[in-house]
Structure formats: C-alpha cells, structure tokens
C-alpha cells in the first residue's frame, strides 16, 4: 500500500496485518482518483471507516486542502497518524477516533469529497449515506465515493444520484452526487 501520486507519491504506507481492515487496492485507488481528479484541488475531505488512511492521504497528496479521517480502532488511528507523519501531511489532517455513525450524527461541518469504505457485508453503507444526507454533510456539487462488496444488495438512497459505478473484483465503487 502506497501513496500513488502527488507530493507524497511513492511513499509506502504502514498497515497492520489482519482481517479487520481491507485496504483499497492501488489499482482501484488509482481508478477512483482518475475519475475524481477535477474535484480534488483545495477540497475539504472526509474519510470514513478510514482504516490506515490510504484514501484521505491520497487526496491530500493530490492537493486537497484538509482531510478529517474517522476511525474507531485505536491501533489503526495510531497507524494513520504515523502514515500522515511519514507523508509530511499531518498539518493538513485531523484524525478522529470515533464511531462513524456517532461522528455523522454530531458533525457540524460539510465536505467536498466524502470517502467511505465500511466493513464488507455488514450493511453499513445505506445507513452511512442516509446520515450524510440527513445532516447535510456533503457540500453542493460534492461527491461521495463509496466502496462496498459487489455481493451486497443494490442501494436506493433518496436524494442521491449515481454518477459512476464500476466493479473491480469483489469491490463495487459507486460515486454519488446529491440529486
């Protein structure tokens, strides 16, 4: 796992072996960032279910103004902080140790880009999207980039429009905009 492009491009990111995190593959991450390239510069970014921070760090490396990375696992929070330091991006990010649903319920900020990669097959995607819409966490013209198992049921969330959807192995990447 590494930062693919930008000011921190090529830097290897630390991770922890185990089954509780499934980092986004570099080829999938590269495809995502090619699709959203136009939206990254100076963006305010939210990285939910952050894992080791790969998506938030990639956005920062490519020119996002700031990223809030939300992760509940304390060990993973420490890895995110190490990865930010290694990438020289710690001054552009906030690492928030919290449950994603709790964070979204109390969030008083809005973002240009929201990345979400919840644990597969736990039906968290729909609830997360609903909270983002209900609490007006996505700015006008902002994007939500969701990764979930291609085996999960199709989602229909009111007020969200799918602008792009692609399958990569067993991962389904969906990019939403408020309708």
C-alpha positions in Angstrom: 0.0 0.0 0.0 1.4 3.4 -1.0 0.5 6.9 -2.0 0.2 6.8 -5.8 0.6 10.4 -6.9 1.1 14.0 -5.8 3.6 15.5 -3.2 3.8 12.2 -1.3 3.7 10.0 -4.3 5.6 6.7 -3.9 5.7 6.7 -0.1 4.9 3.3 1.4 2.1 3.4 4.0 2.2 1.3 7.1 -0.5 -1.2 7.8 -1.3 -3.9 10.3 -1.8 -7.5 9.1 -5.2 -8.9 10.0 -8.7 -9.4 8.7 -10.4 -6.4 10.3 -9.2 -4.0 7.6 -9.3 -4.4 3.8 -7.2 -1.6 2.3 -8.3 -0.3 -1.1 -6.1 -1.9 -3.8 -3.7 0.5 -5.5 -5.2 -0.2 -8.9 -8.7 0.6 -7.5 -7.5 3.7 -5.7 -5.8 4.9 -8.9 -9.0 4.4 -10.9 -11.0 6.3 -8.3 -8.6 9.2 -8.3 -8.6 9.4 -12.1 -12.4 9.7 -12.1 -12.5 12.4 -9.4 -9.3 14.3 -10.3 -11.1 17.5 -11.2 -12.7 17.7 -7.7 -9.6 17.2 -5.5 -7.8 20.6 -5.6 -8.4 22.5 -2.4 -11.2 20.1 -1.4 -12.3 19.5 2.2 -12.3 15.7 2.5 -13.9 13.3 4.9 -12.5 9.7 5.0 -15.0 7.5 6.9 -14.0 4.0 8.1 -10.5 5.2 7.4 -8.6 2.1 8.2 -5.0 3.1 7.7 -5.9 6.4 6.0 -5.0 5.5 2.4 -7.8 7.4 0.6 -7.5 10.5 2.8 -3.8 10.6 2.4 -4.0 10.2 -1.4 -6.5 13.1 -1.6 -4.1 15.3 0.5 -1.1 14.3 -1.6 -3.0 15.3 -4.7 -3.9 18.8 -3.5 -6.9 18.6 -1.1 -6.9 21.4 1.5 -7.7 19.3 4.5 -8.9 15.8 5.5 -10.8 14.5 8.5 -10.1 10.8 8.9 -12.6 8.9 11.1 -11.6 5.5 12.5 -12.8 3.8 15.7 -9.9 1.3 16.2 -7.2 2.8 18.3 -4.4 0.8 16.7 -5.5 1.9 13.3 -5.7 5.6 14.5 -2.0 5.3 15.5 -1.1 3.9 12.1 -3.0 6.7 10.4 -1.0 9.3 12.4 2.3 7.5 11.5 1.3 7.5 7.8 0.5 11.2 7.9 3.8 12.0 9.6 5.8 9.8 7.1 4.0 11.5 4.2 4.6 15.0 5.6 0.8 15.7 5.6 0.0 15.7 9.3 -0.6 19.5 9.3 -3.4 19.1 6.7 -5.4 16.4 8.5 -7.3 15.6 11.7 -7.6 12.1 12.9 -10.8 11.4 14.8 -11.1 8.3 16.9 -14.8 7.8 16.8 -17.6 5.6 15.6 -18.6 6.8 12.1 -22.3 6.9 12.9 -21.7 8.9 16.1 -19.5 11.3 14.2 -22.0 11.8 11.4 -24.8 12.4 14.0 -22.8 15.2 15.6 -20.9 16.6 12.7 -21.4 20.3 12.1 -19.1 20.5 9.0 -19.6 19.9 5.4 -17.2 18.4 2.8 -16.5 18.5 -0.9 -15.4 14.8 -1.0 -16.5 12.0 1.2 -14.8 8.6 1.0 -16.5 5.7 2.7 -15.3 2.1 2.8 -17.2 0.3 5.6 -16.6 -3.3 6.5 -17.9 -5.5 3.8 -21.2 -7.4 4.2 -22.3 -5.5 7.4 -25.0 -3.3 5.8 -23.4 -0.1 6.9 -23.3 1.7 3.5 -27.0 2.6 3.4 -27.1 4.0 6.9 -24.0 6.0 6.4 -25.3 7.6 3.2 -28.6 8.4 4.9 -26.8 10.2 7.7 -24.7 12.2 5.3 -27.8 13.4 3.5 -29.9 14.0 6.7 -27.2 16.0 8.4 -26.2 18.0 5.2 -22.5 16.8 5.4 -21.9 16.9 1.7 -21.5 20.4 0.1 -23.4 21.3 -3.0 -21.6 19.8 -6.1 -19.7 17.5 -3.7 -19.1 13.8 -4.3 -19.4 10.6 -2.1 -17.1 7.8 -3.2 -18.3 4.5 -1.7 -16.6 1.1 -1.8 -18.6 -2.0 -0.8 -18.8 -5.6 -1.7 -20.3 -6.3 -5.1 -22.3 -9.1 -3.4 -24.2 -6.6 -1.2 -27.8 -5.6 -2.3 -28.3 -2.7 -4.6 -28.9 0.5 -2.7 -31.5 3.2 -3.3 -30.9 6.3 -1.2 -33.3 9.2 -1.6 -31.8 12.4 -3.0 -28.6 10.7 -4.2 -27.8 10.2 -7.9 -25.2 7.6 -9.0 -22.8 9.3 -11.5 -20.4 6.4 -11.9 -20.3 2.8 -10.8 -17.6 0.3 -11.5 -16.8 -3.2 -10.3 -13.2 -4.3 -9.5 -13.0 -7.9 -8.5 -15.3 -8.2 -5.5 -15.4 -4.4 -4.9 -18.0 -2.1 -6.2 -17.1 1.6 -6.4 -20.0 4.0 -6.6 -19.7 7.7 -6.9 -22.7 9.7 -5.8 -23.9 13.3 -6.1 -26.9 14.9 -4.4 -29.7 14.9 -6.9 
